[in-house]
Amino acid sequence: MIDLRALRDDPDRLRASQRARGEDDAVVDRVLELDSAHRSALSRFESLRAEQKSVGKSVSKASPEEREGLLAKAKGLAADVKEAEAEAGRLSDELERALAGVPNIVEEGAPAGGVDDFVVMEEAGTPRAFDFTPRDHLELGEMLGAIDTERGAKVSGARFYFLTGPGARLELGLLNMALQQAVANGFTPMVPPVLVKPETMEGTGFLGAHADEVYRLAEDDQYLVGTSEVPLAGYHAGEILEAGSFPLRYAGWSSCFRREAGSYGKDTRGIIRVHQFNKVEMFVYARPEDAHEEHLRLLAWEREMLDKLELPYRVVDIAGADLGASAARKYDCEAWIPTQGRYRELTSTSNCTEFQARRLDIRYRDADGKPRFAATLNGTLATTRWIVAILENHQRADGSVVVPEALRPYVGLDVLEPVKA
């Protein structure tokens, strides 16, 4: 949720942000009108209540001749106070709903435009030149006895899969390697719940434009998370933290669930776009003034993982209209996928500034003792999709796959060998 006071002081900043997102900037005037109406209604209510109290005190001191008139006035004021309180409450709720629908303010410097208007910040590594025709990750996975999408579909439906044998070892090794890197950099490892309450999902901003991608258990009124960002954001909801403990860094290992609504026909082969996967997610609480630099640190840790896995990749700065509602700025790392001849997203890191903390009431007490809203940030450190890039980039002509050297201690294998031709 955006800062209402900041909006009053500088409404043009939100107007510019809305335009950068490709959204209607008329919402700014709507929110300001509601804010003005709410403050007027609240002022009227408080004025009437003060008058009601004053009249109430006067009744006991009034003469018999005056008392009847004062009682009638008190009765009328009571009705007016009740009406004014209801109006102030109605406008407060309407203002709250309007504010909840406004996305975070885009950080200055983020590219303008939509999904195709990202800016490539850097390319790392050189895509490999094969002296044979490379196989895609699913063909390799089947040859290795590592991926079984046929039985995944039989058991659970389309876009489900089994990771078997070396596939399971590869994923567990990858996630363990990510978790160890996170711990070495001061993160507290966490295994969070993957079912959350509506207020937690709403508080992180996932029930807006992309609510149709979230799995909901209607009978229990709970949601399956698409990232451990959600429970980790809710972990300190309603709390006042000590700034001396900042930054608070958590690394969440969880299964993630996404309906992938609207993506039918896209990436249906293999495990690129699936309904369930595992992920290690970095999540940070920081002071707002430190968030920009912390964001760059998260990006550096993502790149460190990709470098250790010897994957060619590029770093992209996501354009305003392609940002999620909570993000003020987002950087993706995209790995080269040889059989597709293009880069595909493996990591994403977002600076959500104070947006989620305002919705979840997460504050910190700074040196002056005054509570302020914290900034929250998140970033992917490893996920199931990385297996696609590892298999395709490190394959050999016979269908075997060389395990990157840094990953070998976690997998327990140097090479994944085919079990069938």
C-alpha positions as CSV (number, residue, x, y, z in Angstrom):
1,M,0.0,0.0,0.0
2,I,1.3,3.4,-0.9
3,D,1.9,6.2,1.6
4,L,-1.1,8.4,1.7
5,R,0.7,11.4,3.2
6,A,3.4,11.2,0.5
7,L,0.6,11.0,-2.1
8,R,-0.9,14.3,-0.7
9,D,2.5,16.0,-0.8
10,D,3.5,14.8,-4.3
11,P,0.6,13.4,-6.4
12,D,2.5,13.8,-9.6
13,R,4.9,11.1,-8.5
14,L,2.1,8.5,-8.4
15,R,0.7,9.8,-11.7
16,A,4.1,9.3,-13.4
17,S,4.3,5.8,-11.8
18,Q,0.8,4.8,-13.1
19,R,1.8,5.9,-16.6
20,A,5.0,4.0,-16.4
21,R,2.9,0.9,-15.5
22,G,0.6,1.6,-18.4
23,E,-2.3,2.2,-16.0
24,D,-4.8,4.9,-15.5
25,D,-3.5,7.9,-13.6
26,A,-7.0,9.1,-12.8
27,V,-6.9,6.8,-9.8
28,V,-4.7,9.5,-8.1
29,D,-7.6,12.1,-8.2
30,R,-10.0,9.5,-7.1
31,V,-7.9,8.6,-4.0
32,L,-7.3,12.3,-3.2
33,E,-11.1,13.0,-3.5
34,L,-11.9,10.1,-1.1
35,D,-9.2,11.2,1.2
36,S,-10.5,14.8,1.3
37,A,-14.1,13.6,1.8
38,H,-13.1,11.2,4.5
39,R,-11.2,13.9,6.4
40,S,-14.1,16.2,6.2
41,A,-16.5,13.6,7.4
42,L,-14.2,12.7,10.2
43,S,-13.9,16.3,11.2
44,R,-17.7,16.7,11.2
45,F,-18.1,13.6,13.3
46,E,-15.5,14.8,15.9
47,S,-17.0,18.3,16.0
48,L,-20.6,16.9,16.5
49,R,-19.3,14.5,19.2
50,A,-17.6,17.3,21.0
51,E,-20.8,19.4,20.9
52,Q,-22.8,16.3,22.1
53,K,-20.5,16.0,25.2
54,S,-20.7,19.7,25.9
55,V,-24.5,19.6,25.8
56,G,-24.5,16.5,27.9
57,K,-22.6,18.2,30.6
58,S,-24.9,21.2,30.5
59,V,-28.0,19.2,31.1
60,S,-27.0,18.4,34.7
61,K,-26.4,22.0,35.4
62,A,-29.4,23.4,33.6
63,S,-32.5,24.8,35.3
64,P,-35.8,22.9,34.9
65,E,-36.9,25.3,32.3
66,E,-33.7,24.8,30.2
67,R,-33.4,21.1,30.7
68,E,-36.2,20.0,28.3
69,G,-34.7,22.0,25.4
70,L,-31.2,20.7,26.1
71,L,-32.5,17.1,26.2
72,A,-34.1,17.6,22.9
73,K,-30.9,19.0,21.5
74,A,-28.9,16.2,22.9
75,K,-31.2,13.7,21.3
76,G,-30.9,15.4,17.9
77,L,-27.1,15.5,18.3
78,A,-27.0,11.8,19.1
79,A,-28.6,11.0,15.8
80,D,-26.3,13.4,14.0
81,V,-23.2,11.9,15.6
82,K,-24.4,8.4,14.7
83,E,-25.0,9.4,11.1
84,A,-21.6,11.3,10.9
85,E,-19.7,8.3,12.4
86,A,-21.3,5.9,9.9
87,E,-20.4,8.3,7.0
88,A,-16.8,8.6,8.1
89,G,-16.6,4.8,8.5
90,R,-18.0,4.3,5.0
91,L,-15.6,6.7,3.4
92,S,-12.7,5.2,5.4
93,D,-13.5,1.7,4.0
94,E,-13.9,3.1,0.5
95,L,-10.6,4.9,0.7
96,E,-8.9,1.8,2.1
97,R,-10.3,-0.3,-0.9
98,A,-9.1,2.3,-3.3
99,L,-5.6,2.5,-1.8
100,A,-5.4,-1.3,-1.8
101,G,-5.9,-1.3,-5.5
102,V,-3.0,1.1,-6.3
103,P,0.3,-0.7,-7.1
104,N,3.6,0.4,-5.7
105,I,5.3,3.4,-7.0
106,V,7.9,2.5,-9.7
107,E,11.4,3.4,-8.7
108,E,13.0,6.2,-10.6
109,G,15.3,4.9,-13.3
110,A,13.2,1.8,-14.1
111,P,12.7,1.4,-17.9
112,A,9.4,2.6,-19.4
113,G,7.2,0.3,-21.4
114,G,5.8,-3.2,-21.3
115,V,6.9,-6.9,-21.3
116,D,9.3,-6.5,-24.2
117,D,10.9,-3.2,-23.1
118,F,13.3,-4.5,-20.5
119,V,16.9,-3.3,-20.6
120,V,19.8,-5.7,-20.8
121,M,22.2,-4.6,-18.1
122,E,24.9,-7.2,-18.7
123,E,25.6,-10.6,-20.3
124,A,27.8,-13.1,-18.5
125,G,29.4,-16.1,-20.1
126,T,29.2,-17.1,-23.8
127,P,26.6,-19.5,-25.1
128,R,28.2,-22.8,-25.9
129,A,28.9,-23.8,-29.6
130,F,27.9,-27.5,-29.9
131,D,29.6,-29.8,-32.4
132,F,26.4,-32.0,-32.2
133,T,22.7,-31.3,-32.3
134,P,21.8,-30.6,-28.6
135,R,18.8,-32.3,-27.0
136,D,16.2,-30.4,-25.0
137,H,15.9,-30.9,-21.3
138,L,13.0,-33.3,-21.5
139,E,14.7,-35.6,-23.9
140,L,17.8,-35.5,-21.7
141,G,15.8,-36.0,-18.6
142,E,14.0,-39.1,-20.0
143,M,17.3,-40.5,-21.2
144,L,18.9,-40.0,-17.8
145,G,15.9,-41.4,-15.9
146,A,15.6,-37.9,-14.2
147,I,12.2,-36.5,-15.4
148,D,8.9,-38.3,-15.9
149,T,6.2,-36.0,-17.2
150,E,4.0,-38.9,-18.6
151,R,3.4,-40.4,-15.2
152,G,3.2,-36.9,-13.7
153,A,0.2,-36.2,-16.0
154,K,-1.3,-39.7,-15.2
155,V,-1.2,-39.0,-11.5
156,S,-1.9,-35.3,-11.3
157,G,-2.8,-33.9,-14.8
158,A,-1.0,-31.6,-17.3
159,R,2.1,-29.7,-16.1
160,F,2.9,-32.1,-13.3
161,Y,6.0,-34.3,-13.3
162,F,8.1,-36.7,-11.2
163,L,11.8,-36.0,-10.7
164,T,13.3,-39.4,-10.4
165,G,16.7,-40.8,-9.5
166,P,19.4,-38.3,-10.7
167,G,16.7,-35.7,-11.3
168,A,15.7,-35.7,-7.6
169,R,19.3,-35.7,-6.6
170,L,20.0,-32.8,-8.9
171,E,17.2,-30.7,-7.4
172,L,17.9,-31.5,-3.8
173,G,21.6,-30.8,-4.4
174,L,20.8,-27.5,-6.1
175,L,18.5,-26.3,-3.4
176,N,21.0,-27.4,-0.6
177,M,23.8,-25.5,-2.4
178,A,21.6,-22.4,-2.5
179,L,20.7,-22.7,1.1
180,Q,24.3,-23.1,2.2
181,Q,25.3,-20.0,0.2
182,A,22.4,-18.0,1.8
183,V,23.5,-19.1,5.3
184,A,27.1,-18.1,4.5
185,N,25.8,-14.6,3.7
186,G,23.9,-14.2,7.0
187,F,20.5,-15.6,6.0
188,T,18.4,-17.6,8.5
189,P,17.1,-20.8,6.8
190,M,13.3,-21.2,7.0
191,V,10.9,-23.9,6.0
192,P,7.6,-22.0,6.0
193,P,4.0,-23.1,5.7
194,V,2.7,-23.2,2.1
195,L,-0.9,-22.6,3.1
196,V,-1.7,-19.0,4.2
197,K,-4.7,-17.0,5.3
198,P,-6.4,-14.5,2.9
199,E,-5.0,-11.5,4.8
200,T,-1.4,-12.8,4.3
201,M,-1.9,-13.4,0.6
202,E,-3.7,-10.0,0.2
203,G,-1.0,-8.2,2.2
204,T,1.8,-9.3,-0.1
205,G,-0.2,-8.0,-3.1
206,F,-0.9,-11.4,-4.8
207,L,-4.7,-11.1,-4.9
208,G,-4.9,-8.2,-7.4
209,A,-4.5,-8.5,-11.2
210,H,-2.9,-12.0,-10.9
211,A,-5.3,-13.6,-8.4
212,D,-6.4,-16.1,-11.0
213,E,-2.9,-17.7,-10.9
214,V,-3.3,-18.5,-7.2
215,Y,-4.7,-21.8,-5.9
216,R,-7.5,-21.3,-3.3
217,L,-8.9,-23.9,-1.0
218,A,-12.4,-22.5,-0.7
219,E,-13.6,-24.8,2.0
220,D,-10.8,-23.8,4.3
221,D,-10.5,-20.2,3.1
222,Q,-6.7,-20.6,2.6
223,Y,-4.3,-20.1,-0.3
224,L,-1.4,-22.2,-1.6
225,V,1.6,-20.0,-2.0
226,G,3.3,-19.4,-5.3
227,T,6.5,-18.4,-3.5
228,S,7.7,-18.4,0.1
229,E,7.9,-14.7,-0.2
230,V,4.3,-14.8,1.0
231,P,4.7,-16.5,4.4
232,L,8.0,-14.8,5.0
233,A,6.4,-11.4,4.5
234,G,3.6,-12.5,6.9
235,Y,6.1,-13.7,9.5
236,H,6.5,-10.3,11.1
237,A,3.0,-9.0,10.4
238,G,1.7,-6.7,13.1
239,E,5.1,-6.4,14.8
240,I,7.4,-3.6,15.6
241,L,11.0,-4.7,15.0
242,E,14.2,-3.2,16.3
243,A,16.2,-1.4,13.6
244,G,19.4,-2.6,15.2
245,S,18.5,-6.1,13.9
246,F,18.2,-4.9,10.3
247,P,18.7,-6.2,7.8
248,L,16.7,-9.3,8.7
249,R,17.5,-11.9,6.1
250,Y,15.6,-15.1,5.7
251,A,16.0,-18.0,3.1
252,G,12.8,-19.9,2.7
253,W,12.8,-23.4,1.2
254,S,9.3,-24.4,0.1
255,S,7.1,-26.0,-2.5
256,C,5.4,-23.5,-4.7
257,F,2.1,-23.7,-6.6
258,R,0.8,-21.7,-9.5
259,R,-2.2,-22.2,-11.7
260,E,-0.5,-20.7,-14.7
261,A,-3.9,-19.2,-15.8
262,G,-3.8,-17.8,-19.2
263,S,-0.7,-19.6,-20.2
264,Y,-2.3,-22.6,-22.0
265,G,-0.3,-23.7,-24.9
266,K,2.9,-22.0,-23.7
267,D,5.9,-24.1,-22.5
268,T,3.8,-27.2,-22.1
269,R,6.8,-29.4,-22.9
270,G,9.0,-30.4,-19.9
271,I,9.3,-28.5,-16.7
272,I,9.7,-24.9,-17.7
273,R,6.2,-23.8,-16.8
274,V,4.6,-26.1,-14.2
275,H,2.0,-26.1,-11.5
276,Q,4.3,-27.2,-8.6
277,F,8.0,-26.7,-8.1
278,N,10.5,-26.2,-5.3
279,K,12.4,-23.0,-4.6
280,V,14.8,-21.3,-2.2
281,E,13.7,-17.7,-1.8
282,M,15.7,-14.9,-0.2
283,F,13.5,-12.4,1.8
284,V,14.8,-9.3,3.5
285,Y,13.4,-6.7,5.9
286,A,15.4,-3.5,5.8
287,R,15.2,0.2,6.5
288,P,13.7,2.0,3.4
289,E,16.9,4.1,2.9
290,D,18.9,0.9,2.7
291,A,16.6,-1.0,0.3
292,H,18.2,0.1,-3.0
293,E,21.6,-1.2,-2.0
294,E,20.2,-4.3,-0.5
295,H,18.4,-5.0,-3.8
296,L,21.7,-4.9,-5.6
297,R,23.2,-7.3,-3.0
298,L,20.3,-9.8,-3.7
299,L,21.1,-9.6,-7.4
300,A,24.8,-10.2,-6.7
301,W,24.0,-13.3,-4.7
302,E,21.7,-14.6,-7.5
303,R,24.6,-14.1,-10.0
304,E,27.0,-15.8,-7.7
305,M,24.9,-19.0,-7.9
306,L,24.6,-18.8,-11.7
307,D,28.3,-18.3,-12.0
308,K,29.1,-21.3,-9.8
309,L,26.8,-23.4,-12.1
310,E,28.7,-22.2,-15.1
311,L,25.6,-21.0,-16.9
312,P,25.7,-18.2,-19.6
313,Y,23.1,-15.6,-18.6
314,R,22.0,-12.0,-18.9
315,V,20.7,-9.5,-16.3
316,V,17.7,-7.5,-17.3
317,D,16.0,-4.5,-15.8
318,I,12.2,-5.0,-16.0
319,A,10.1,-2.3,-17.5
320,G,7.4,-0.5,-15.4
321,A,4.4,-2.1,-17.1
322,D,5.7,-5.6,-16.5
323,L,6.2,-5.1,-12.7
324,G,4.0,-6.9,-10.2
325,A,1.8,-4.8,-8.0
326,S,4.2,-4.9,-5.1
327,A,7.5,-4.3,-6.9
328,A,9.0,-0.8,-7.3
329,R,12.0,-2.3,-9.3
330,K,12.8,-5.8,-10.5
331,Y,15.9,-7.4,-12.0
332,D,15.8,-10.8,-13.7
333,C,18.6,-13.2,-14.5
334,E,17.9,-15.2,-17.6
335,A,19.9,-18.2,-18.6
336,W,20.7,-19.3,-22.1
337,I,18.6,-22.3,-23.3
338,P,20.5,-23.8,-26.2
339,T,17.6,-25.7,-27.9
340,Q,15.4,-22.6,-27.8
341,G,18.1,-20.2,-28.9
342,R,17.1,-17.7,-26.3
343,Y,17.4,-16.6,-22.7
344,R,14.8,-17.7,-20.1
345,E,14.2,-16.3,-16.7
346,L,15.7,-18.3,-13.8
347,T,15.8,-15.6,-11.1
348,S,13.9,-12.5,-10.1
349,T,14.6,-10.0,-7.4
350,S,12.2,-7.2,-6.4
351,N,12.4,-4.2,-4.1
352,C,9.0,-3.8,-2.7
353,T,9.9,-0.7,-0.6
354,E,7.3,-0.2,2.1
355,F,4.4,-1.4,0.1
356,Q,3.9,-4.8,1.7
357,A,4.9,-3.6,5.2
358,R,2.1,-1.0,5.1
359,R,-0.5,-3.7,4.2
360,L,0.8,-6.1,6.8
361,D,1.6,-3.5,9.5
362,I,5.3,-4.3,9.8
363,R,7.2,-1.5,11.4
364,Y,10.6,-0.9,13.1
365,R,11.7,1.4,15.9
366,D,14.6,3.6,14.8
367,A,17.1,5.4,16.9
368,D,14.6,8.1,17.8
369,G,12.1,5.5,19.0
370,K,9.5,6.4,16.4
371,P,7.9,3.4,14.6
372,R,8.3,3.5,10.8
373,F,7.3,1.0,8.1
374,A,10.0,-1.4,7.0
375,A,11.0,-2.1,3.4
376,T,10.8,-5.7,2.1
377,L,12.8,-7.3,-0.7
378,N,12.8,-10.8,-2.3
379,G,15.0,-12.8,-4.7
380,T,15.1,-16.3,-6.1
381,L,18.3,-18.2,-5.2
382,A,17.4,-21.6,-6.9
383,T,14.3,-23.3,-8.2
384,T,13.3,-26.4,-10.2
385,R,13.5,-24.6,-13.5
386,W,17.2,-24.3,-13.1
387,I,17.5,-28.0,-14.0
388,V,16.4,-27.1,-17.6
389,A,19.5,-24.8,-18.0
390,I,21.9,-27.2,-16.2
391,L,20.9,-30.2,-18.4
392,E,20.9,-28.3,-21.7
393,N,24.1,-26.3,-21.2
394,H,26.2,-29.2,-19.8
395,Q,25.1,-32.1,-22.0
396,R,27.4,-34.3,-24.1
397,A,26.8,-35.9,-27.4
398,D,26.0,-39.3,-25.8
399,G,23.2,-37.8,-23.7
400,S,25.2,-37.7,-20.5
401,V,25.4,-34.4,-18.5
402,V,28.4,-33.1,-16.7
403,V,27.5,-31.8,-13.2
404,P,29.0,-28.4,-12.6
405,E,32.0,-28.7,-10.3
406,A,30.6,-26.5,-7.5
407,L,27.4,-28.6,-7.5
408,R,29.0,-32.1,-7.3
409,P,29.5,-32.3,-3.6
410,Y,25.7,-31.7,-3.2
411,V,24.6,-34.1,-5.9
412,G,27.2,-36.8,-5.2
413,L,27.8,-37.4,-8.9
414,D,30.2,-35.9,-11.4
415,V,28.3,-37.0,-14.5
416,L,24.7,-38.0,-15.0
417,E,24.7,-41.0,-17.3
418,P,21.9,-42.2,-19.6
419,V,19.9,-45.2,-18.5
420,K,18.3,-45.6,-21.9
421,A,19.2,-44.6,-25.5
